[in-house]
Amino acid sequence: MEYLETWKTSRGEWRFKKVRQTFLLQHAYNPVLLPKDSFETFIDYLAGLEGLAKDTTLKKAKEVLEAKLPEVETVEFPDGITDEERLEREKQKGRQEKTRENAEKLHRIQQVRARKIIKGLEKE
């Protein structure tokens, strides 16, 4: 996130790089690739976005905001399964619950980021 840090702290040394901007715009909703502290700077950076890049980013943010949480399959326990099968299904259920929790957390982060992006781009 050196690109954003240089933009924030040393504008005289900062140079626009389309590839870096494209990376940021594509991964704006990924907290691993764009950590929270860099995301806050990214919001400020968006104020300079113009034209198609701005329109596309705003459209994407609105799509993310409207997106529903993906469904996670549920594990079933039909009558007549063996204890071994039941144990394996319990483990699978635990993994699915963890997956669901992670998906919900990521979805919330993406929703918050989408709102911030929209707010940042619509203030004029």
Helices and strands as residue ranges (DSSP letters): H 2-9, H 18-26, H 36-46, H 51-66, H 83-122
